[in-house]
Structures are given as C-alpha cells and as structure tokens.
C-alpha cells in the first residue's frame, strides 16, 4: 500500500503461517525498510523477484500459490498474477483502475480460468467502482464489498476481512489447517 510497509502485513502473515501457509511480505522501493526513492516503473519487477524467491523455497508448493495486495499493492498483485500462470489466485484489497500508472485493467483477461477476488469498501468510492469494473474484466472475477471499512489495510480493522481471505485461500489454494 502506498506509504505503508511490510510491517503492516505481519499479523496477517503470522496468521497464515499458523495455518501452515508460507507467507512473504515485501517493502516496495522507498517504503518501509527499502531505500528510496520510489520507483513505480520497477515495482512489478520487484514483486516478481519476491515471488520467485518465495516459490524457490523448498517448503513452498508453487502449485498452491496466491498473491494478496492492498491499494497500489493490489494493482501490482493483479498485474503480476495476470501475467504469471503459476499464480493460482489473487486477492486485491482496494484496487484502482490506475494507481501510479499501474493499470490492471489492461491484463485482467489474462487470468482466464483462474479466480480473482477484489475487495473494497463502499465508503472508498474509487476502489469500490474500480473493483466492480476490474472484476467484470476477469472471467472468474468476484467481488466482496464492505460498507464502512475504509481503504486498503484499514479494512483489516473489520473482523470479517481475515476470515473472508482465509476462506478464499482455502478454497482455491488449499493446504491450510484449522
């Protein structure tokens, strides 16, 4: 998420790990512990490098993999997933049609038969309408909308978000334990 860091994902990543799922959070250039400056033209390559690092680990089953991102990270997740058939599913929290010139609408049809979940809150008007439009472009695009949950990582304040994500990941990626 713009201006955020991987530390914002720690609780969710730990909950995934408690369920037997490997998780990796990254700082985009110029965010968190990553030295600046921001470089959005390289961000997709950075996400790909992090992805390659994760799935190369011996304890990671690349055939059961997903990417989750928030805000501009949602756009990066969608673009990375759409262009990488090894990604089983993507979850995008508060995606936009265009964040930092990252436009997932151009590649959403590349998902083909792979499912995509776009989550937004109705009080976040831009993401709400963007999620609807992006879902319509992915053959198996689905949406879930909160009413007053805010933008991006703020949606984790709603206790319904994490179980929603776990259910989606269990359904499409599997391998999670209780």
C-alpha positions in Angstrom: 0.0 0.0 0.0 1.3 3.4 -0.8 3.3 4.8 2.1 3.0 1.5 4.0 5.5 -1.2 4.8 5.7 -5.0 5.1 5.2 -4.5 8.9 1.6 -3.7 8.2 1.2 -7.3 6.9 2.8 -9.0 9.9 -0.4 -10.0 11.7 -2.0 -11.5 8.6 1.2 -13.2 7.6 1.6 -14.8 11.0 -2.0 -16.0 10.9 -1.3 -17.6 7.6 1.8 -19.2 8.9 -0.2 -20.5 11.9 -2.3 -22.3 9.4 0.7 -23.9 7.7 0.9 -21.5 4.8 4.2 -19.8 3.9 3.9 -16.0 3.5 6.2 -13.3 2.4 5.6 -9.5 2.7 7.8 -7.0 1.0 8.6 -3.3 1.1 8.3 -1.6 -2.2 11.2 0.7 -3.1 11.0 3.8 -1.0 8.7 2.2 1.6 9.4 0.7 5.0 13.0 -0.6 5.2 13.6 -0.4 1.5 15.8 2.5 0.5 14.2 5.1 -1.8 13.4 6.6 -4.0 10.0 5.1 -5.1 10.2 3.6 -8.5 6.9 2.5 -9.8 8.3 1.5 -13.2 10.4 -1.1 -11.4 7.8 -2.2 -8.8 6.3 -5.0 -10.9 9.8 -6.4 -11.4 10.4 -6.2 -7.6 7.2 -8.1 -6.9 8.2 -10.7 -9.5 11.6 -11.1 -7.8 10.0 -11.5 -4.4 7.6 -14.1 -5.8 10.4 -16.0 -7.4 12.3 -16.0 -4.1 9.3 -17.3 -2.2 8.4 -20.1 -4.6 12.0 -21.2 -4.8 12.0 -22.1 -1.1 11.8 -25.9 -0.5 8.9 -25.6 1.9 6.7 -23.7 -0.6 4.4 -25.5 -3.0 4.4 -23.3 -6.1 1.3 -25.2 -7.4 -0.7 -23.8 -4.5 0.2 -20.1 -4.5 -1.5 -16.8 -4.3 -0.7 -13.1 -4.1 -2.5 -10.6 -1.9 -2.0 -6.9 -2.1 -3.6 -3.6 -0.9 -4.2 -0.4 -2.8 -1.2 0.1 -5.2 -0.1 -3.3 -4.0 -3.4 -4.7 -5.2 -2.7 -3.4 -8.6 0.7 -4.9 -8.5 -0.7 -8.2 -7.3 -3.3 -8.2 -10.1 -0.7 -7.4 -12.8 1.8 -9.9 -11.5 -0.9 -12.6 -11.2 -2.4 -11.9 -14.6 0.9 -12.3 -16.3 2.1 -15.3 -14.3 0.1 -18.5 -14.9 1.8 -20.1 -11.9 -0.2 -17.8 -9.6 -3.4 -19.8 -8.7 -5.4 -16.8 -7.4 -5.0 -13.1 -6.5 -6.8 -11.2 -3.8 -6.8 -7.4 -4.3 -7.8 -5.1 -1.5 -8.9 -1.7 -2.6 -7.7 -1.9 -6.2 -7.8 1.0 -8.6 -8.1 1.4 -12.3 -4.9 3.4 -12.2 -2.5 3.8 -9.3 0.9 5.3 -10.2 0.3 4.4 -13.8 -0.2 0.7 -12.9 -3.3 -0.3 -14.8 -4.5 -3.8 -14.1 -7.5 -3.4 -16.5 -5.1 -4.0 -19.4 -4.3 -7.5 -18.3 -7.3 -8.8 -16.3 -8.4 -11.1 -19.2 -5.1 -12.9 -18.8 -6.5 -14.6 -15.7 -8.5 -17.0 -17.9 -9.9 -19.7 -15.6 -8.0 -18.5 -12.5 -10.2 -16.9 -9.8 -9.6 -13.3 -8.6 -11.2 -11.7 -5.5 -11.5 -7.9 -5.5 -12.4 -6.5 -2.1 -13.4 -2.9 -1.4 -15.5 -0.8 0.8 -18.4 1.3 -0.4 -17.1 4.3 1.6 -13.9 4.2 -0.6 -15.7 5.3 -3.8 -12.8 5.0 -6.2 -11.8 1.5 -5.2 -15.4 0.4 -5.0 -16.1 1.3 -8.6 -12.7 0.1 -9.7 -13.3 -3.3 -8.2 -16.6 -3.6 -10.0 -15.0 -2.7 -13.3 -11.9 -4.9 -12.8 -14.0 -7.9 -11.8 -16.0 -7.7 -14.9 -12.8 -8.0 -17.0 -11.6 -11.2 -15.4 -13.5 -14.3 -16.4 -13.6 -15.6 -12.8 -13.5 -12.2 -11.1 -15.5 -12.0 -7.9 -16.1 -9.0 -5.6 -16.8 -8.6 -1.9 -17.9 -5.2 -0.6 -17.8 -3.8 2.9 -19.9 -0.7 3.7 -17.7 1.3 6.1 -14.3 -0.4 6.2 -12.0 2.2 4.6 -9.2 1.8 2.2 -6.6 -0.9 1.8 -5.0 -2.3 5.0 -7.5 -0.3 7.1 -10.1 -2.9 6.1 -8.3 -5.4 8.4 -10.0 -3.5 11.3 -13.2 -5.1 10.2 -13.2 -8.6 11.8 -14.9 -10.1 8.8 -12.0 -9.5 6.4 -9.4 -12.0 7.6 -11.9 -15.0 7.6 -13.0 -14.0 4.2 -9.5 -14.1 2.9 -8.7 -17.4 4.7 -11.9 -19.0 3.2 -10.9 -17.8 -0.3 -7.4 -19.1 0.0 -8.5 -22.4 1.4 -11.0 -22.8 -1.4 -8.5 -22.1 -4.2 -5.1 -22.8 -2.8 -5.9 -25.3 -0.1 -3.3 -26.7 2.4 -4.5 -24.5 5.3 -5.1 -26.2 8.6 -7.7 -25.0 11.2 
